[in-house]
Amino acid sequence: MRFRYSLSIVTAILLFGCSSPDDFQGEEHPYVDKSAELNAAECRWIYQQMNHYYLWRSELPDSLECDYSLEPSEFFKTLLSPKDRFSYCTHNTNYSGPTSIVFDDGGDAPYTSMTRSDDERSVLLDSIYHVADKKVGYLCYLNFSNAVELVPVMKRFWEEQIDELIVDLRFNPGGYVSVCRYLCNCVIAQEAYGHVFQHKVYNDVVTAELLRKTGQDKESENYEYPPLSYEGLLGTPIYPLNMQRVYVLTSNRTASASEAFIVCLRPFTKTIVIGEQTVGKGVGSFTVKESQYFYELHPITMRYYNGVMETTPDEGFTPDFLVPGGSKTFVGDIGKIDEPLLSVALQQIAQ
């Protein structure tokens, strides 16, 4: 049994897990007025970008009815769909205008990855248990931030030829889809190789652009064949565990790429969810910014689907075995066989 963590990231994760979206406030700065003309220009730029990229662009108010005199971050909020829990805007650190003008960050960033220092790790614990003559791999993963950190864990599980796998995502708010794809590619049953890992579906404008450029109405990525891709994804080797089923431990803070891990495995590997209902973020975004504007935008731009066009439900995944309180688990209890979520998984494996 091996622990890899620093006190700083564990504390941050646990505090993160106990917060609500309204608790995530940008750093406050004094607001210095600029001309109404520049203000309106930025609001019009925001509308233009949202009308191009926003997943729910069809629900935007008519451009002639918008109030362009609003402070840009407030204007951004007036454009959001009632369905949208995740879009936000923040101060553009690459702004090239007058340095004397500083704005309030103006937006929340729920369920996003935190800033990490070099000594922090996303792998909290990896271990192997022996249960009913089976080797059971266990990974407690804090965020999908760095595929390189997963390599020694996957290599160890592959060399030990584990029979079952438990992936603990109770503290995991998400991260990079590319890292999720790497982990899925190591875990998935081998029948999946060459088939779709994930589809990304955009609004009508972006979809039309994709059709003109690629002939496809969505972006798709496939599972790689490990023998042909030993250098693998993101420059890392793929270790094929060929799991027929995976136990995923969740809490009410399991979101985004963590939920993608569940849904993208499901066409080929049975996933058993143990814990609490997840957040329900089956959508993604990218940053939209230009140096002459104070704000950078993080609008929801796409919904993801697995190879059979299933997505994360907006209400989140309902656990197969309900075990409450996972996000409040003490770090010292993680990996203990009597810890409630892990205990249920081991009991199911032992049957």
C-alpha positions in Angstrom: 0.0 0.0 0.0 1.5 3.3 -1.0 0.4 6.9 -0.3 1.2 9.8 -2.5 0.0 13.1 -1.3 0.9 16.5 0.1 -1.0 18.0 3.0 -1.8 21.1 0.9 -3.7 19.3 -1.9 -5.6 17.0 0.5 -6.7 19.9 2.5 -7.7 21.8 -0.6 -9.6 18.8 -2.0 -11.5 18.3 1.2 -12.4 22.0 1.5 -13.4 22.0 -2.1 -15.6 19.0 -1.6 -17.5 20.7 1.2 -18.2 24.0 -0.7 -21.2 24.9 -2.8 -20.9 26.5 -6.2 -21.8 29.9 -4.7 -18.7 29.7 -2.5 -16.3 30.0 -5.5 -15.7 33.7 -5.8 -13.0 35.3 -8.0 -10.3 37.4 -6.4 -11.8 40.9 -5.9 -10.1 43.9 -7.5 -11.0 47.5 -7.4 -13.1 48.4 -10.4 -12.0 51.4 -12.4 -14.5 52.9 -14.8 -13.7 53.1 -18.5 -15.7 54.8 -21.2 -19.2 53.6 -22.0 -18.1 53.1 -25.6 -15.4 50.6 -24.6 -17.7 49.0 -22.1 -20.4 48.5 -24.8 -17.8 47.2 -27.2 -16.7 44.5 -24.8 -20.3 43.5 -24.2 -20.9 43.3 -27.9 -17.8 41.1 -28.3 -19.2 38.8 -25.5 -22.5 38.5 -27.3 -20.7 37.7 -30.6 -18.7 34.9 -29.0 -21.6 33.4 -27.2 -23.7 33.5 -30.4 -20.9 31.5 -32.1 -19.8 29.0 -29.5 -22.4 28.7 -26.7 -24.1 25.3 -26.6 -27.5 26.9 -25.9 -27.1 29.8 -28.4 -30.7 29.3 -29.6 -31.8 30.5 -26.1 -29.8 33.8 -26.3 -31.9 37.0 -26.0 -32.2 39.0 -29.2 -29.2 41.2 -29.7 -31.4 44.3 -30.1 -32.9 43.7 -26.7 -29.6 43.4 -24.7 -28.4 46.1 -22.3 -24.8 46.9 -23.5 -24.3 49.5 -20.7 -23.9 46.7 -18.1 -20.5 45.9 -16.7 -19.3 43.0 -19.0 -19.3 40.3 -16.4 -22.9 41.2 -15.5 -23.8 41.3 -19.1 -22.3 37.8 -19.6 -24.6 36.4 -16.9 -27.7 37.8 -18.6 -27.0 35.6 -21.6 -26.9 32.3 -19.7 -29.5 29.6 -20.2 -31.5 28.5 -17.1 -30.1 25.0 -17.9 -26.5 26.3 -17.5 -24.9 25.7 -14.1 -21.3 25.9 -15.2 -20.4 28.8 -17.6 -18.4 31.7 -16.1 -16.1 34.5 -17.0 -13.0 35.8 -15.3 -10.3 38.4 -15.7 -8.1 38.0 -18.8 -4.5 37.8 -17.5 -3.3 38.4 -21.1 -5.1 41.7 -21.4 -2.9 44.2 -23.3 -4.8 47.4 -22.6 -4.0 50.1 -20.0 -2.5 48.5 -16.9 -4.2 51.1 -14.6 -7.6 49.7 -15.3 -8.5 46.6 -13.2 -11.8 44.8 -13.0 -13.6 42.6 -10.6 -13.2 39.0 -11.9 -16.9 38.8 -12.2 -17.6 35.1 -12.2 -17.6 31.8 -10.4 -15.7 28.7 -11.5 -17.5 25.7 -9.9 -16.0 22.2 -10.4 -12.8 23.3 -12.1 -9.3 22.1 -11.4 -7.3 23.9 -8.7 -3.9 25.4 -9.0 -1.3 22.8 -8.1 2.3 23.2 -6.9 5.1 20.9 -8.2 5.1 18.7 -5.1 1.3 18.0 -5.2 0.0 14.8 -6.7 -3.3 13.7 -8.2 -2.8 10.1 -7.1 -3.7 10.0 -3.4 -3.3 6.2 -3.0 -2.8 3.1 -5.0 -2.9 -0.4 -3.5 -3.6 -4.0 -4.2 -5.8 -6.1 -2.0 -6.3 -9.9 -2.0 -10.0 -10.8 -1.8 -11.5 -14.2 -2.4 -8.4 -15.4 -4.4 -8.6 -12.2 -6.5 -6.1 -9.4 -6.8 -8.0 -6.1 -6.5 -6.4 -2.9 -7.7 -7.4 0.3 -5.9 -6.8 3.9 -7.1 -7.9 7.0 -5.2 -7.6 9.7 -7.8 -8.0 13.4 -6.9 -8.2 15.2 -10.3 -7.6 14.4 -14.0 -4.6 16.7 -14.3 -1.6 14.7 -15.4 -1.4 11.3 -17.2 2.2 10.8 -16.3 1.3 10.4 -12.6 -1.0 7.5 -13.6 1.7 5.6 -15.5 3.4 3.8 -12.5 0.0 2.9 -11.1 -1.2 1.4 -14.4 2.1 -0.4 -14.9 2.0 -1.9 -11.4 -1.6 -3.1 -11.9 -0.7 -4.5 -15.3 2.4 -6.3 -14.0 0.5 -7.8 -11.0 -2.3 -8.9 -13.4 -5.1 -7.6 -11.2 -8.5 -9.3 -11.5 -10.7 -6.4 -10.3 -10.4 -2.7 -10.2 -11.8 0.0 -7.8 -11.4 3.6 -8.9 -12.1 6.1 -6.1 -13.3 9.4 -7.5 -15.1 10.7 -4.4 -12.9 13.8 -4.2 -12.5 14.3 -8.0 -14.2 17.3 -9.5 -12.9 16.6 -13.0 -10.0 17.9 -15.1 -8.7 17.2 -18.6 -10.7 15.0 -20.9 -7.3 13.8 -22.5 -6.3 12.4 -19.1 -9.7 10.7 -18.7 -9.2 9.1 -22.1 -5.7 7.8 -21.0 -7.1 6.2 -17.9 -10.1 4.7 -19.7 -7.8 3.4 -22.4 -5.8 1.5 -19.8 -8.9 0.2 -18.1 -11.3 -0.7 -20.9 -12.0 -4.3 -22.0 -9.9 -5.0 -25.1 -12.9 -5.3 -27.4 -13.1 -1.5 -27.2 -9.9 -0.9 -29.1 -10.6 1.0 -32.3 -14.1 1.9 -31.2 -15.3 5.3 -30.0 -14.2 6.7 -26.7 -16.1 9.9 -26.9 -18.2 12.1 -29.2 -18.4 15.8 -28.7 -21.5 17.5 -30.0 -21.7 21.3 -30.5 -24.3 23.9 -31.4 -25.7 24.3 -34.9 -23.2 27.0 -35.9 -20.1 25.0 -34.9 -21.6 21.8 -36.2 -22.1 23.4 -39.6 -18.4 24.5 -39.5 -17.3 20.9 -38.7 -19.4 19.5 -41.5 -17.7 21.9 -44.0 -14.3 21.2 -42.7 -14.4 17.4 -41.9 -17.6 16.0 -43.3 -18.6 15.0 -39.8 -21.3 16.6 -37.6 -19.3 15.9 -34.4 -15.8 15.4 -33.1 -14.9 11.8 -32.1 -11.9 10.1 -30.5 -11.3 6.4 -30.4 -9.7 4.0 -28.0 -6.1 3.2 -29.1 -4.7 -0.3 -29.7 -1.9 -0.6 -27.0 0.4 -2.8 -29.2 0.4 -0.1 -31.9 0.6 2.8 -29.4 3.1 1.8 -26.7 4.3 5.4 -26.5 0.6 5.9 -26.0 -1.6 8.9 -25.3 -0.1 12.2 -24.1 3.4 10.7 -24.5 2.7 7.9 -22.0 2.6 4.2 -22.5 -0.8 2.4 -22.3 -1.0 -0.6 -20.0 -4.0 -2.7 -21.0 -5.8 -4.0 -17.9 -8.7 -5.4 -19.9 -11.2 -4.9 -17.1 -14.6 -6.5 -17.7 -16.0 -4.5 -14.8 -14.9 -1.6 -12.7 -16.1 -0.3 -9.3 -16.3 3.5 -9.1 -16.6 5.2 -5.7 -18.4 8.6 -5.9 -19.7 11.4 -3.8 -21.8 14.6 -4.4 -18.6 16.3 -5.6 -17.8 13.7 -8.4 -18.1 15.7 -11.6 -17.2 16.3 -15.2 -14.2 14.1 -16.3 -15.0 11.8 -13.4 -18.4 11.3 -14.8 -17.0 10.9 -18.3 -14.9 8.1 -17.0 -18.0 6.3 -16.0 -20.1 6.8 -19.1 -17.2 6.3 -21.6 -16.4 2.9 -20.1 -20.0 1.6 -20.1 -20.3 0.3 -23.7 -17.5 -2.2 -23.1 -16.9 -2.5 -19.4 -19.5 -2.8 -16.7 -19.3 0.1 -14.2 -20.7 -0.3 -10.7 -21.2 3.0 -8.9 -20.9 3.1 -5.1 -21.5 6.2 -3.0 -23.7 9.2 -3.7 -25.4 10.8 -6.7 -22.8 12.6 -8.8 -23.0 16.3 -9.9 -24.3 15.8 -13.5 -21.8 17.7 -15.7 -22.0 16.0 -19.1 -20.9 19.2 -20.8 -17.6 20.9 -21.5 -16.0 24.2 -22.4 -13.0 25.9 -23.7 -11.6 29.4 -23.0 -12.5 32.3 -25.4 -10.4 35.4 -25.1 -8.7 38.2 -27.0 -6.0 40.4 -25.6 -7.9 43.7 -26.1 -10.7 42.6 -23.8 -10.6 42.5 -20.0 -12.6 39.3 -19.6 -12.0 35.8 -20.9 -15.1 33.6 -21.3 -15.5 30.0 -20.2 -18.9 29.2 -21.8 -20.3 25.6 -22.1 -19.6 24.8 -25.7 -20.3 21.0 -26.1 -22.0 18.0 -24.7 -20.1 14.7 -24.7 -21.4 11.2 -25.4 -20.0 7.7 -25.4 -19.8 5.4 -28.4 -23.5 4.5 -28.2 -24.6 8.1 -27.7 -25.2 8.0 -23.9 -24.2 11.0 -21.9 -24.0 11.9 -18.2 -27.5 12.7 -16.9 -28.0 16.3 -15.8 -29.1 15.0 -12.4 -25.9 12.9 -12.2 -25.4 9.2 -11.9 -27.5 7.4 -9.4 -25.3 4.9 -7.5 -26.0 1.2 -7.7 -25.1 1.1 -4.0 -26.0 4.2 -2.0 -23.3 5.1 0.6 -23.6 8.7 1.8 -20.8 11.1 3.1 -18.0 10.0 0.8 -16.6 13.6 0.3 -16.3 14.0 4.1 -14.1 10.9 4.6 -10.9 11.6 6.6 -7.8 11.2 4.5 -6.4 8.8 7.0 -9.3 6.4 6.4 -8.8 6.2 2.7 -7.7 2.7 1.7 -8.8 1.1 5.0 -10.9 -2.0 4.2 -13.6 -0.9 6.7 -14.0 2.5 5.1 -17.7 2.5 4.1 -17.4 2.9 0.3 -14.4 0.7 -0.1 -15.9 -1.9 2.2 -19.0 -2.2 0.0 -16.9 -2.6 -3.1 -14.8 -5.3 -1.5 -17.9 -7.1 -0.3 -19.3 -7.2 -3.8 -16.1 -8.5 -5.2 -15.9 -11.2 -2.5 -19.4 -12.6 -3.4 
